[in-house]
Amino acid sequence: MKKACLRFPGQPPNLQNLPKGCAYQERCAYVSDRCCLERPMLKGFGDGRASACFREDGQ
């Protein structure tokens, strides 16, 4: 059974003018100072899913 994708409120980021750090920082309820300074690396889970989020690290 497929799990529903996480949805973010608001508009997607402008790909021609991405902010410094995480592209979802203005839409994410879990944003931290680190998100505004660094872009998280995309990590695959080996089952077709991937995440680019510092929170996934437990931080």
C-alpha positions as a printed Julia matrix, in Angstrom:
59×3 Matrix{Float64}:
  0.0    0.0     0.0
  1.42   3.38   -1.0
  1.82   6.04    1.64
  0.61   9.57    0.84
  3.26  12.19    0.06
  3.88  14.98    2.54
  2.36  18.2     1.27
  3.64  21.69    2.04
  1.33  24.73    2.2
  1.97  27.71   -0.04
  3.72  28.0    -3.37
  6.72  25.92   -4.49
 10.09  27.7    -4.54
 11.16  29.64   -7.62
 13.73  27.35   -9.25
 15.41  30.32  -10.94
 15.86  32.16   -7.62
 16.29  29.58   -4.85
 16.99  30.89   -1.35
 20.26  30.11    0.4
 19.81  26.89    2.33
 16.77  24.64    2.01
 14.34  25.53   -0.77
 11.4   24.68    1.53
 12.45  26.81    4.5
  9.63  29.34    4.04
  6.97  26.6     3.89
  8.19  24.11    6.5
  6.81  23.91   10.04
 10.13  22.43   11.26
 12.51  25.08    9.87
 15.64  25.79   11.93
 18.54  28.23   11.64
 20.55  25.49    9.91
 17.91  25.24    7.17
 18.42  28.91    6.33
 22.2   28.52    6.02
 22.81  25.07    4.49
 21.15  23.05    1.76
 20.48  19.47    2.94
 21.78  16.61    0.8
 19.33  14.25   -0.89
 19.43  10.79    0.71
 17.81   7.73   -0.84
 16.13   5.04    1.25
 16.65   2.3    -1.34
 12.95   1.72   -1.93
 12.35   4.55   -4.39
 11.93   7.21   -1.69
 14.33  10.04   -0.91
 14.57  12.96    1.51
 16.6   16.15    1.69
 16.0   17.31    5.24
 18.16  17.89    8.31
 15.29  16.72   10.5
 15.56  13.26    8.9
 18.95  13.07   10.67
 17.17  13.6    13.99
 18.56  17.13   14.35
